[in-house]
């Protein structure tokens, strides 16, 4: 099941890239001079992307584990 391991690794890397995007975006919010309400709104828009990235990375890791067990 080599193909499952390879696809799982690619999916995991996509999830990690999404997490990197979230981190980069959140750090850029810190450098900007924003009001608290505006900062909260921006970060709340980033939460679904963060959760989606974690889920994608977890699914990719599951695919890798299943590929190794089969």
N, C-alpha and C positions, 0 to 999 in steps of 0.2 A: 504494500500500500504506500509506495513511495510518493505517488501523486497526491495522496491525502496529506502527507507530511509537508510537501512543498506548498500546496494550496493553503494549508493551515498556517505555515510560516509567513506567507504573503499577507494573509488576512490579519495575523497578529501584528505585523509591521505597519499595516494600514491603521490599526487601532492605536498603536504607539505614536504614529505620526499625528493622529487626531489629538492625542493627549499633549504632544509637543506644541501643537497649534494653540490649544487651550492655555497652556502655561505661558507661551509667548504673548498671547493676546492679553492675558490677565496681568502680566508684568508690564506691558505697555500702558495699561490703564493706570498703574501706580505712578508712572512718570508724568502723566497728564494731570493738569490742574482741573479737577472736576468737583462738583458739589456731591455730597453724600448720596442724595437721591438719584442723581445721574449715574454715579458709580454703581449703586445697587442695581439699577435697571440694566446696565451693561453686563454686569456679572450674572444677573438672572438669565439673560439671553445666552450666556455661555454655558450654563449648567446642562441643558439638554445635549449639547454637543459633547460635553465632558462625559456624561453618562453613556451616551451612544458609543463613544470611543472605548470606554471601559468594557462595554458589552461586546463590541467587535473584537477587541483584543482577547477577551475571555473565550469567545467562540473559536477564535483561531487557535488558542492554546488547547482547547478541547479537541479540535480536529487533529492537532499534532499528537496528542496523547492517544487518541483512538487509532491513529495511523501506526503508532509504535506498538500498541497492544495487538493489533491484528496481524 
